[in-house]
């Protein structure tokens, strides 16, 4: 255990870093894509829909390979580091799923909330900020937690583009020590602990947001 853990911990730190940055990018892309898909202009809506359908409809592994191996070639001539490729690939891929999730959460807000806000002569921006988004985010948090855990597990694919993440370190140790059972059992435990950490943190956020909404009242004017 003392021999294996230091190297696995180095890989774990890389996995955590990739996951955190990718989650932040996925949140930004989910919000941006949802805004594009609900825009009044058809061309803008198409842009958001194309992004979501392309990244949902193709393999994450192939997307990572495309960013890593194809972008440096002509006519793109864009060379990204493996770390950047991992963040961009995971962020864009899961951001597309997040957009669909957020759109469903927005539709889950009762029509009565919109009507009450209109009756109080709230602007569209105020209605979205004070009434719709808090309730939609509360509805979106449980499936968003699952999506973040899926993203965490998806980081194991970045070992195939030469990043020394947890999975890469585990394979490296296995090839040099042949202690397969111990190494991959430890790797499973580490991924499980990381996933449970995300789940616990998101439950805390969900409770805080739920208290905030119930304290202010779901309906406008309360």
Protein Blocks (a to p, Z undefined) as FASTA:
>chain_A
ZZmmmmmmmmmmmmmmmmmmmmmmmmmmmmmmmmmmmpfblklmmmmmmmmmmmmmpcfk
lmmmmmmmmmmpcfklpacdfklmmmmmmmmmmmmmmmmmmmmmmmmpcfklmmmmmmno
pafklmmmmmmmmmmmmmmmmmmmmmmmmmmmmmmmmmmnopacfklmmmmmmmmnopmk
lmmmmmmmmmmmmmmmmmmmmmmmmmmmmmmmmmnopaghZZ
